[in-house]
């Protein structure tokens, strides 16, 4: 064991000791309402079949920071309708278009999804078979096709890892986006 591993293990054990009585409680009614609402939205967007257990929402504001003109990405990962991971952070690039900002938000969401090492252990969840909701049709379309347009030519090649995923990216109306509050200032 390295010194960093021991330190991280101690920190985890301290957290678990201090949060014994805190947690998320799964509720069948919550899952049913979630699957009903977002299953219908997914069906309207072309999804066939039942929603998988892992669904995530990706959103971004466009140039929301007045000082740097950078956008903020927001991600919410759900398992059977319950939030299990979320993050809101400033994007590493300065987006030229709303589509680019949303596409970068999807990239940030996939990074979060990849960093959650416990997902495969949750009922055998395959990270490549999740549904991603995004409220920008241009960003969704860019992720689906490998055609480069005049407006998307400049996008950083690292971001095109979104295209390499097997995940289904579906449109979700802004008013139904669960990640929307993560991109707004408090």
C-alpha positions, -999 to 999 in steps of 0.1 A, spaced: 0 0 0 12 35 -8 10 64 17 -18 80 -5 -39 48 -4 -37 45 34 -46 82 38 -76 79 14 -87 47 33 -85 65 66 -105 94 52 -132 71 39 -135 53 72 -138 86 90 -165 97 66 -184 64 71 -182 66 109 -195 102 109 -223 96 84 -237 63 98 -273 77 100 -272 96 67 -280 82 33 -303 80 3 -334 58 7 -347 40 -23 -385 43 -28 -405 22 -53 -429 51 -58 -401 75 -66 -386 51 -91 -420 45 -107 -427 83 -111 -392 88 -125 -395 59 -150 -430 71 -160 -420 107 -167 -386 102 -182 -396 70 -200 -423 90 -218 -397 118 -227 -373 91 -239 -401 75 -260 -409 109 -275 -372 113 -284 -371 79 -302 -360 55 -274 -375 20 -276 -379 -1 -246 -376 5 -209 -352 30 -194 -320 15 -180 -312 17 -144 -285 44 -149 -297 77 -164 -278 109 -164 -287 145 -172 -262 169 -187 -267 207 -189 -246 238 -194 -251 275 -194 -235 295 -222 -208 320 -211 -223 322 -176 -192 336 -159 -191 374 -164 -153 376 -157 -140 347 -179 -170 341 -203 -167 304 -196 -197 282 -193 -207 260 -164 -214 222 -168 -239 204 -146 -244 167 -143 -268 145 -124 -264 107 -124 -294 87 -112 -297 50 -104 -333 38 -105 -345 74 -102 -323 83 -72 -294 107 -75 -261 90 -68 -236 115 -82 -237 151 -93 -213 178 -101 -213 214 -112 -181 230 -125 -167 257 -148 -158 243 -182 -121 241 -193 -127 259 -226 -144 291 -237 -173 280 -259 -181 299 -291 -216 286 -294 -244 272 -271 -240 239 -289 -203 237 -280 -210 246 -244 -237 218 -242 -214 193 -260 -186 201 -235 -211 195 -207 -218 161 -221 -181 154 -222 -178 164 -186 -208 142 -177 -191 112 -193 -159 119 -174 -180 118 -142 -197 86 -152 -163 70 -160 -149 81 -126 -177 63 -107 -160 30 -101 -189 16 -82 -214 16 -112 -205 -19 -125 -211 -34 -90 -246 -19 -89 -266 -48 -104 -241 -53 -131 -245 -18 -147 -227 -15 -180 -214 21 -183 -216 20 -221 -254 13 -219 -268 43 -201 -292 70 -213 -280 106 -213 -305 134 -215 -294 168 -230 -316 198 -237 -297 209 -268 -306 191 -301 -276 205 -319 -252 190 -293 -271 157 -294 -269 156 -332 -232 164 -331 -227 134 -308 -246 111 -331 -229 117 -364 -192 120 -373 -197 147 -398 -178 179 -391 -195 212 -400 -182 247 -403 -195 255 -368 -181 223 -352 -147 221 -369 -129 239 -342 -142 218 -313 -114 201 -294 -108 165 -305 -108 153 -269 -145 163 -267 -153 139 -295 -149 111 -270 -187 117 -266 -191 102 -301 -172 71 -292 -196 61 -264 -223 36 -269 -247 56 -247 -279 68 -261 -281 106 -260 -317 118 -260 -334 152 -260 -351 163 -228 -370 196 -226 -353 222 -204 -382 224 -180 -378 186 -172 -339 187 -169 -328 176 -135 -293 190 -140 -306 225 -149 -302 239 -113 -266 228 -112 -257 254 -139 -274 284 -121 -257 306 -96 -270 302 -60 
